[in-house]
Amino acid sequence: MMSITYLTTEELSERIKYDSRYIREKLNDTVLIEGTHYVRPFGRRKILYLWERIEQDFIETEVAIPLRAGGICRG
């Protein structure tokens, strides 16, 4: 059984080097999918990111992440 590391937006921001605001406003529900890459415990506003899923989908494979100034970053 694989362990799951839950991260806050700020903790994820530190790991992937994206601003936490950018993660919340641009990546959620476009690149990061609720139920796959993050959860809202007890149906609340707080978001916890599932690090192993993000790492598997974005670090180990090539994924396009939209950039603020336009264009995309290939992961």
N, C-alpha and C positions, 0 to 999 in steps of 0.2 A: 504494500500500500504506500502510495506517495504522500509525503507530508505537504501541507499547503502553507505557504507564507502569505499572510495577509498584510498589505501595506496601505497606509493612508496616502492621500494624494501627494502630500509633502514628501513622504518617504519614496514613493515612486518617482517623483520629480528628481530627487537626488540620484537615483539609480540610472535613469534614462537621460538625464541632463536636459529635460524640458521643464519650462516654467509650470508650476502647479496650476496657474490660471489657464494656461494654454491647454493643458491636459483636460481640465474640466470643460472648457468652452469649445474646443476644436476636436479633440480626439475621442471623447466619450460619444458613443452611439454612431461614430463613423468608422474609426479604426479600432477602438476598444468597445467591445459589445457587452452589454449587461447580461449576466448569466454565464458568459464565457470568460471574460477578462476581469469583470468586477461584479460585486454583489452589493445590495443595500440591505444590511441586516435588519430584520424585523420591519421591513418596509419603510425605513426611516430615510432621512436626507443623507446621512453619513454614508460614504462610499468606501468600501474596502476592495483593493485590487488583489487579484490572485497572481502572485509573482511567477510561479512556475508556468502558468498558462501564457502569460505575456512573454516570458523568456522563450518558451517553446515556439510560439507563433511569430514573434518579431525579432528575436535575437538570432535564433538558429536558422530561420528561413528569410528569404529576401522579401521584404514588405515595403510598400510605398507609404511614407508618412507625409502628409501635406505640410508645407512650410508656411509660416506667416507671410513672408514676402512673396509668396507664389512659388510654384514649382513643387517638387517632391524630393524627399530624401529616401534613398533606398537603403533599408536596414540590412 
